[in-house]
Amino acid sequence: MLLNAAQARALFAQALTDRFAVLAVNADSPAAVYDCLEAARQCAAPIIIETSLWQLQGRSFGAGDAILGLLRYLTDLAALAESERFRTVPVIFHTDHIKGPQTLAILKAALEGVTLRSGKGSLVLRASTISLDSSELSEDQNIETIGELCRHAESLGADVTLEMEAGVDDGLTSDEITRRLLGGVEKKYPGKIGLWAPGLGTQHGLSDKGYPAFSAQAVARQRDLAREITGRGIGLALHGSSGLAPESLRAAVGEGVVKVNWSSESLLIRSQAALEFYDSHRPQTEKKHPDWKKTVMDNGLQAFVAERYVPRVVERIKILGGESKAGKLSLH
């Protein structure tokens, strides 16, 4: 089932209490979305499907039109999440790495959502949680942009759960920056921040050397600061997780990380599987081969990729402690 903003907050609150994290996959295509939901179903785990600007503008969704891509992504995901196969899987749809001149237009569209009408009435589908890429914003711009989203949600009569970023690729976020950013939003829009994404010594992309600046103690410090500033428990979002060892991920979850973004390694697994498929099926792609059409249809490639990808998503969910959590959640 696709969670709304309030249910997403409840999920993060429970994850913080019970010390597990929800895997957040930057899913690049409808096939990747399906595979992630299937992995979550096999684990009886919640899952976050998130999209960045390049996915919304990509050929699988908007083909250059980010808002069209957002509406297609949301509608397709909702159809899957509400299907009989995946109805027991708690699914969050999250906007991730939205930046540039279209930022507010895209995120306002995510808040406005898609209205579905039938003989039984209408249903509005909205993004479960919202974040924006703050890497090109000043602190004041970051705070003001989030404020504009809060005001827009209020004008719609809609709830909103926000993830606020600091400079996640800039080393360790200082206490002073945390106080200015979180405090600046909390003072004017209390209760709207559901996730805090400070710099924790990781970086986006792949690293063979790991991240020596990362520590569970830094996570604990930011967790405690967030509680001090806001007066409530706020779980942390961890960006740049592809370069962290499993023991570091488990330690981070133990200290308050409740959302772990996963993109670079996910893309690498899928691309390597696709390469393996074409390398091993090259003769079958020739037009004279009797299995030519069966081989070159999209389903052949995607089924091959899924066989290799889904177990890796399952493995990641288990590392984060999400296995068997779906049936134990109280999301009301």
C-alpha positions in Angstrom: 0.0 0.0 0.0 1.1 3.5 -0.8 1.6 5.5 2.5 0.4 9.0 3.0 2.5 11.7 4.8 1.1 10.9 8.3 1.7 7.1 7.8 5.2 7.8 6.6 6.0 9.8 9.8 4.6 7.0 11.9 6.8 4.5 10.0 9.9 6.6 10.7 9.0 7.1 14.3 8.6 3.3 14.8 11.9 2.6 12.9 13.7 5.0 15.3 12.2 3.3 18.3 12.7 -0.2 17.1 16.1 0.5 15.6 15.7 -0.5 11.9 16.0 1.5 8.7 13.9 1.5 5.6 15.8 0.9 2.3 15.2 3.8 -0.1 16.0 2.8 -3.7 16.5 5.4 -6.5 14.6 3.3 -9.0 15.4 4.1 -12.6 12.7 2.3 -14.5 9.3 0.6 -14.1 11.1 -2.7 -14.0 13.4 -1.6 -11.2 10.4 -0.3 -9.2 8.7 -3.7 -9.6 11.8 -5.6 -8.5 12.2 -3.5 -5.4 8.6 -4.1 -4.4 9.1 -7.8 -5.0 12.2 -7.8 -2.7 10.2 -6.0 0.0 7.3 -8.5 -0.4 9.7 -11.5 0.0 11.1 -9.9 3.2 7.7 -8.7 4.5 9.5 -5.3 4.8 8.6 -1.7 4.1 10.3 0.0 1.2 10.9 3.5 -0.1 10.9 4.1 -3.8 12.4 7.4 -4.6 13.1 9.4 -7.7 15.5 12.1 -8.6 15.3 14.7 -11.4 17.1 12.6 -13.9 14.6 9.8 -13.5 11.6 12.1 -13.9 13.2 13.6 -17.1 14.3 10.2 -18.3 12.9 8.1 -21.2 11.1 5.7 -18.8 8.9 8.4 -17.3 8.8 12.1 -18.5 11.1 12.0 -21.6 12.3 15.5 -20.8 9.2 16.7 -19.0 9.9 16.3 -15.2 6.3 17.0 -14.1 4.8 14.5 -16.6 7.4 12.1 -15.3 6.4 12.7 -11.7 2.7 12.1 -12.5 3.5 8.9 -14.4 5.9 7.6 -11.7 3.4 8.3 -9.0 0.5 6.7 -10.8 2.4 3.6 -11.9 3.8 3.1 -8.4 0.4 3.5 -6.8 -1.1 1.0 -9.1 1.5 -1.6 -8.1 1.4 -0.7 -4.4 -2.3 -1.1 -4.2 -2.4 -4.4 -6.3 -3.2 -7.7 -4.6 0.5 -8.8 -4.8 1.9 -5.8 -3.0 -0.9 -4.6 -0.8 0.8 -5.8 2.3 4.0 -4.0 1.5 4.2 -0.5 3.1 5.5 1.7 0.3 6.7 5.3 0.6 7.1 7.4 -2.6 9.9 10.0 -1.9 11.3 12.8 -4.0 15.1 12.9 -4.0 17.7 15.1 -5.6 15.3 17.6 -7.1 17.3 20.8 -7.9 17.5 23.7 -10.4 15.0 26.2 -11.6 12.1 23.7 -11.7 12.5 22.6 -8.1 9.5 24.3 -6.6 7.3 23.5 -9.6 8.1 19.8 -9.4 7.8 19.6 -5.7 4.5 21.5 -5.6 3.2 19.1 -8.2 4.3 16.2 -5.9 2.2 17.8 -3.2 -0.8 18.4 -5.4 -0.6 14.8 -6.7 -2.9 13.0 -9.1 -6.7 12.9 -8.6 -8.3 9.6 -9.6 -12.1 9.6 -10.2 -14.5 6.7 -10.3 -18.1 6.0 -9.6 -17.2 5.6 -5.9 -15.7 9.1 -5.7 -12.2 10.6 -6.0 -8.9 9.8 -4.6 -5.8 12.0 -4.5 -2.4 10.4 -4.8 0.5 12.4 -3.4 4.1 11.9 -2.7 4.5 10.3 0.8 7.6 12.3 1.7 9.4 15.3 0.1 13.0 16.4 -0.1 15.0 18.7 -2.2 18.7 18.8 -3.2 20.3 21.6 -1.1 23.8 21.3 -2.6 23.4 24.5 -4.6 21.4 26.4 -2.0 22.5 28.7 0.8 21.2 28.0 4.2 18.6 30.7 3.9 17.5 29.5 0.5 17.2 25.9 1.9 15.0 27.1 4.8 12.9 29.4 2.6 12.3 26.7 -0.1 11.1 24.3 2.6 8.9 27.0 4.0 7.4 27.6 0.6 6.5 23.9 0.4 5.0 24.0 3.8 2.8 27.0 2.8 1.8 25.3 -0.4 0.8 22.1 1.4 -1.3 24.2 3.8 -3.0 26.0 0.9 -4.0 22.6 -0.5 -5.2 21.4 2.9 -2.6 18.6 2.6 -0.3 17.1 5.1 3.4 17.0 4.4 6.4 15.1 5.7 9.7 16.6 4.8 13.3 15.4 4.7 15.7 18.3 5.2 19.3 18.1 3.9 22.4 19.8 5.0 25.5 19.4 2.8 25.5 15.6 2.7 28.7 15.5 0.6 30.6 18.1 2.7 32.0 15.9 5.5 30.4 16.1 8.9 27.7 18.7 9.5 28.6 20.9 12.4 26.3 21.4 15.4 25.9 25.1 14.5 24.6 24.3 11.0 22.2 21.7 12.4 20.9 24.3 14.8 20.4 26.9 12.1 18.8 24.6 9.6 16.5 22.5 11.7 15.8 25.3 14.1 15.0 27.7 11.3 12.3 25.4 9.9 11.0 24.1 13.2 10.4 27.6 14.6 8.1 28.5 11.7 6.7 25.2 10.6 6.8 22.9 13.7 6.3 19.2 13.1 6.8 19.1 9.4 10.4 17.8 9.3 10.2 14.0 9.5 13.8 13.2 8.5 17.1 14.9 9.0 19.9 14.3 6.4 23.1 15.9 7.7 26.6 15.2 6.4 27.9 12.0 8.1 31.2 11.6 6.3 29.8 9.7 3.3 29.5 10.8 -0.3 27.3 10.0 -3.2 28.7 7.6 -5.7 30.9 4.5 -5.3 34.0 4.2 -3.2 36.4 1.3 -3.0 38.2 3.0 0.0 35.2 3.4 2.3 34.5 6.5 4.3 37.0 6.9 7.2 35.2 10.0 8.5 32.0 8.1 9.0 31.1 7.0 12.5 28.1 5.8 14.5 29.0 8.4 17.1 28.4 11.2 14.5 24.9 9.6 13.8 24.2 9.6 17.6 25.3 13.2 18.0 23.0 14.4 15.2 20.1 12.3 16.5 20.5 13.9 19.9 20.8 17.4 18.4 17.6 16.9 16.4 15.7 15.9 19.5 17.1 18.8 21.5 16.2 21.3 18.7 12.7 20.0 17.9 11.6 18.4 21.2 10.9 15.1 19.4 12.7 12.1 18.0 13.7 12.5 14.4 15.4 9.7 12.5 18.3 10.4 10.2 18.5 9.8 6.5 21.8 8.4 5.3 23.0 9.4 1.8 26.0 7.8 0.1 25.4 4.4 1.5 26.9 2.4 -1.4 30.4 2.8 -0.1 29.7 1.6 3.5 30.4 -1.9 4.8 27.5 -3.9 6.3 28.8 -3.5 9.8 28.9 0.3 9.4 25.4 0.3 8.1 24.2 -1.8 11.1 26.0 0.6 13.5 24.4 3.6 11.9 20.9 2.0 12.2 21.6 1.3 15.8 22.2 4.9 16.5 19.2 6.4 14.7 19.4 6.1 10.9 15.9 5.2 9.7 16.2 5.8 5.9 19.2 4.6 3.8 19.4 5.8 0.3 20.7 3.3 -2.3 21.4 4.4 -5.9 24.9 3.9 -7.3 25.4 0.3 -6.3 21.8 -0.5 -7.4 22.5 0.9 -10.8 25.8 -1.0 -11.0 24.1 -4.3 -10.2 21.4 -3.8 -12.9 23.8 -2.6 -15.6 26.2 -5.4 -15.0 23.4 -7.9 -15.2 22.2 -6.4 -18.5 25.7 -6.6 -19.9 25.9 -10.3 -18.8 22.5 -10.9 -20.6 23.7 -9.5 -23.9 27.1 -11.1 -23.7 25.6 -14.6 -23.0 22.7 -14.2 -25.5 24.5 -12.6 -28.4 23.7 -15.5 -30.9 20.0 -15.4 -30.0 19.8 -11.7 -31.0 20.5 -12.5 -34.6 17.4 -12.4 -36.7 17.8 -15.9 -38.1 17.9 -17.5 -34.7 14.6 -19.3 -33.7 14.6 -17.6 -30.3 15.3 -14.1 -31.7 12.0 -12.4 -30.9 11.8 -14.0 -27.4 15.3 -12.9 -26.6 15.1 -9.3 -27.8 11.7 -8.5 -26.2 12.1 -6.3 -23.0 10.8 -9.1 -20.8 13.7 -11.4 -21.6 16.3 -8.8 -20.4 14.3 -7.6 -17.4 13.6 -11.2 -16.2 17.3 -11.9 -16.4 18.2 -8.7 -14.5 15.5 -9.4 -11.9 16.9 -12.8 -11.1 20.2 -11.2 -10.1 19.0 -7.9 -8.7 16.1 -8.9 -6.4 18.3 -11.1 -4.1 20.7 -8.1 -3.7 17.8 -5.9 -2.6 16.7 -8.6 -0.2 20.2 -8.7 1.2 20.3 -4.9 1.7 16.9 -4.9 3.4 18.1 -7.6 5.9 21.3 -5.7 6.7 19.1 -2.7 7.7 16.9 -4.8 9.9 13.8 -4.3 7.8 12.9 -7.9 7.4 9.5 -9.0 8.8 8.7 -5.4 10.0 5.8 -4.8 7.6 3.3 -6.9 9.7 4.4 -5.2 12.9 3.9 -1.6 12.0 1.3 0.7 13.5 0.7 3.3 10.8 -2.5 4.9 12.0 
